[in-house]
Amino acid sequence: MKMLFGGFLVACVAGYLYYIYPGEGNAVYNVPIGQARQELSRAELPPMVFGSAQLDTTVRTSDTEVVWIVRRRNEELFRYTAHLTSEEKGAATRVQLKLDGAKGKTEDYAKNLADNPKIRDLYLVAMQERISSTLQRRPYEMGRIHPAMAAAAVANMGNIQKSVDAAAAASAELDRQNIQKAYRNERR
């Protein structure tokens, strides 16, 4: 079973690297720039990517940009910037997506993104899919971000393992304390 799961992870990472390695998003959509700007200004953040934390998003637009500013508890975490360029004599729009972390009051999110490139890539791939699904008028497809999710999970396996180990140690310590307490109560 472990071999099957490992093989699946390797296949996901290979697919991610081969087909959708994000870099900075750069795609052309058959939508005039004004329509692209209007539709993207109503687009929400991708679902199920940022965990369960409540995020606030402000959207700002100009003639050539749509910017999503993402905050948690009034602290800016990061922002997506979609640069819009008219293509094909105005019949299409090139969208180049960029992700910038903020230097927050409590944490340096720019450094966090730089230190965790696979998480950064996941955030980019997820928002690229949001942009594509919006401008192509189709449902958001989670399957398109699964390889990036797998790569992020593999890259952060050490942190995940540390978290699991810490939880197991805390549980073992709680069990030990409960047993000692039970023996003390028996002796009385």
C-alpha positions, 0 to 999 in steps of 0.5 A, a space after each residue: 500500500 505504501 508503494 502504491 501511495 508513493 508511486 501516486 505521489 511521484 506521478 502527481 509531481 511528475 505531471 505537475 512539473 511536466 504539464 503545469 509548472 506555474 512560474 508566473 501565470 501567462 495565458 491568453 483568453 478570447 475575451 476583450 480586455 474590458 470584459 476580462 477586467 470586469 469578470 476578474 474583479 468579481 472572481 473570488 479566491 480559489 476554494 480549499 487552498 488556504 485552509 480554514 482560516 477566514 480571509 478577507 479579500 479586497 479587489 482593486 482594478 485599473 485599466 490594465 490590472 486586477 489586484 486581489 489583496 488578501 488579509 487575515 485579521 486586518 493584516 495583509 498576507 499577500 496579493 495577486 496581481 493580474 496584468 492585462 494586455 490587449 491581444 489579437 486587435 482587442 479580441 483577446 486578453 493576455 493575463 499575466 499573474 503575479 503573487 507577492 507576499 507582504 511583510 506583515 505586522 506579525 509575520 513576514 509572508 514574503 519570506 514565507 513564500 520565498 522559503 516555501 516555493 511549492 506552497 507559492 506554486 500551489 497558490 499560483 496554480 490555484 489562482 491561475 485556475 480561478 482566472 481560467 475558469 472565470 474567463 472561460 466560463 466553466 466550473 473551477 476544476 480542483 483536479 487541475 491543482 492536485 499535482 501542485 497540492 501533491 508537490 506542496 505536500 511532499 515538499 512539506 512532509 518534514 513539517 507535517 511529520 514534525 507536527 504529527 510527532 509533536 501531537 503524538 508526544 503530547 498525547 503520550 505525555 497526557 497519557 503518562 500524567 493520567 496514569 500517574 494521577 490514577 495511581 496516586 488516587 488509588 494509593 489514598 
